[in-house]
Amino acid sequence: MAAFDPWEPAFLADPYPAYADLRAKGRVHYYEPTDQWLVPHHADVSALLRERRLGRTYQHRFTHEDFGRTAPPAAHEPFHTLNDHGMLDLEPPDHTRIRRLVSKAFTPRTVEQLKPYVAQLAGELVDGLVEKGGGDLLTDVAEPLPVAVIAEMLGIPEADRAPLRPWSADICGMYELNPPEDVAARAVRASVEFSDYLRALIAERREHPGDDLISGLIAAHDEGDRLTEQEMISTCVLLLNAGHEATVNATVNGWYALFRNPGELEKLRADHSLIPSAIEELMRYDTPLQLFERWVLDDIEIDGTTVPRGAEIAMLFGSANHDPAVFQAPERLDLTRKDNPHISFSAGIHYCIGAPLARIELAASMTALLEKAPTLRLAAEPERKPNFVIRGLEGLGVEVG
């Protein structure tokens, strides 16, 4: 029987049999190694994402002591200051205030206007891959595309972009379960360096505004929509991290899944109109964000089990996306799947604000690869990252021609 063990290589390679076991055994399970309650069913995850008795933070209502939790180590403070002021880890009214400001940059019209730029950039990156006869799909296409797009939106100069992905990767290490101290130290260092860089960039934009999101946030603040400098910094980091992390991993996870399902890949090559449904199915099939955590602010009952205030619930997105109660033959990759209510972009007030942009980026890179590299194939079996929460690959070697 497959066991849920987020540090076991066999589980990390394929967690989906363990999820099936969890679903068969019940709707909620206490997992002692991480002191969390695991929720594996789609209906429960979907409902809990909209549940106001849960929160991404508890500090708007309780102190650490009141909540029965220990404050983070003082040495980790730079990471928590950065993380805790981003809208993903805030609850209303602060979350509402910041999301309202940021959402102005992600209106359907604004995102639609980015399409030509995204398509051109994707085409140029794929041209480079084809000229070399192949390479690493991760570093040659999957990473540079969304990083460039979100950096362009924020107004980060091209010459300053090299450290963005490493900073992001180090910060995201803290989202894994029980991260070791060396991971925490890298996250703290990246938090300090990234914050210092943005503080200087914000000061420069105050003096010389541009047509970018940072300038827009400064202008909104000056017009009365209050946004502290820390909230501005945390928002920019969140947009950079969330604005590419899922897209990068969806790209490589998705193409690896296609290479392992050649019949579906041939369908896609023969009919590019399948691209929109293919993107949704690949996001479902091998979910980039496997787990999303929420704090229990008031006692909640799940299937007769009371999960008490102060507990942490771990909603298993990967399991929910493979729930046979919602998806017919969930273990089968089906690019023509019509009814596909996957929750890879979350739901409720924390639904991914950049989901429309992510879909445009995924469609642009997939279109460019199908058109310019029709013989794209796997060069070698990839190595999976030793992460559970953010699921991805160390690289994806491919050949063309």
Order of alpha helices (4+ residues) and beta strands (2+ residues): alpha-alpha-beta-beta-alpha-beta-alpha-alpha-alpha-alpha-beta-alpha-alpha-alpha-alpha-alpha-alpha-alpha-beta-beta-beta-beta-alpha-alpha-beta-beta
